[in-house]
């Protein structure tokens, strides 16, 4: 499955120093996936005691990444 990044996602993952490889591995093998508003989904992956959250939509055979960030696991 292909992964496409919005301009916002490109800017934020660069700013947050999150690699696309990490995002793509996490999308393909998430710990959990939550349904969000407006047809979006949020993939969770625990990486070195931090929770990576990836907000995306799925269109046909593509993941469209909207944003991604690390947070404390206790928050979710």
Secondary structure, DSSP 8 states (H G I E B T S, - for coil): -EEEE-HHHHHHHHHTT--HHHHHHHHHT-SEEEE-GGG-EEEEEEETTEEEEEEEEEETTEEEEEEEEEE-GGG-
